Amino acid sequence: MPKFVLAYHTGPSFNPPADGPKHMEDWKAWMAGLGEAAVDPGLAVGPSKTVGTDGVTDGGGTNPLAGYTVIQADTIDAAIEIAATCPHIALGGTIEVAPDMELPM
């Protein structure tokens, strides 16, 4: 079954100290509900640095990465349906859904 990366981007209404405990409860329930579709629960990330030909910049740009999860689904549309139920959306965040290109490594 194809794999997809769900890349979480922080929304403007997320306040970790205030929203953290409730969000974590919602997150754990959502993750448990994914069952075998959850390949890798991933991790949350803090402030980033972006490395490019111009050097290193702080902050991850205008829509910084907040974390990721790897799921499996039959199609990208099915993966989008899964992403749409994530509690990250309710906090004003966005989720980028990208398919595994299945390149030999």
Buried (B, 14 or more C-beta within 10 A) or exposed (E): EBBBBBBBBBBEEBEEEEBEEEBEEBBEEBBEEBEEBBBEBBEBBEEBEBEEEEEEEEEBEEEBBBBBBBBBBEEBEBBBEBBEEBBBBBBEBBBEBEEEEEEEE
